[in-house]
Amino acid sequence: MAAESGDNPVRLIRQIANGNREAFGRFYDRYAPLAFTFAVRILRDRSAAEDLLQEAFFQVWNQAANYSQDRGSPEAWIITITRSRAIDKLRSVRRRDKSFVPMEAPSGKEYDREVESGAAAAEARIMVNSALAQLPESQRKVMELAYFDGLTQSEVADRLKEPLGTVKTRMRAALGRLRELLGAKAD
């Protein structure tokens, strides 16, 4: 039974809280690809995402005892940690970029508008990526292929070897769920 398995993610977190390095390794192997992909999408920089991944799993090691299954799944927990660290990193970069004014800086108001629009775009990207991470894998995959890779629904169906109707249904369901998630975050 999965609940009794040594690879049950909640059990792994409990073992990590007790200092079990082997459990940490299994947890890392299971969730690092997801966290890394998420970090790359937010930061748009593989090197920065690699650094962030180390920070996120260091936090897992140090805060495993604070994990509560009532507040979300292990997958949601690692995504939340990754997202928080990514937002911190983006804000740090924005602060650094904002404090650096090139010699031929545009006028103050124009420059402020550019910084604000860049910050808003980064925040929107974070919100969308966070919402995508909460979709079932089948829905997330069709959305990523369509919106990030620019494939048509027919091309997505061909790539996934799925019927076109299935792809359309998954996209409709995913869009509905994203509207719910993003609407809740906007509030």
Number of C-alpha atoms within 10 A of each C-alpha: 5 8 10 8 10 13 15 16 20 19 16 23 25 17 18 22 20 13 15 14 14 12 22 21 13 16 22 16 11 14 16 19 12 16 26 21 16 23 28 18 18 24 19 12 11 14 11 14 23 17 12 23 26 14 15 25 21 12 15 22 18 13 13 21 15 11 17 13 10 6 9 11 14 19 16 14 16 20 23 17 18 27 22 14 18 24 17 12 16 18 15 12 12 17 11 11 12 12 9 10 11 8 6 6 10 12 8 9 9 11 14 13 11 13 15 13 12 13 15 12 12 18 16 14 15 22 18 16 17 22 19 23 19 16 18 11 11 13 21 19 18 24 24 14 18 17 10 10 11 12 16 13 19 16 15 23 19 13 12 15 10 12 12 16 12 12 24 17 12 19 20 14 14 22 17 11 17 18 13 13 18 16 10 9 11 8 5
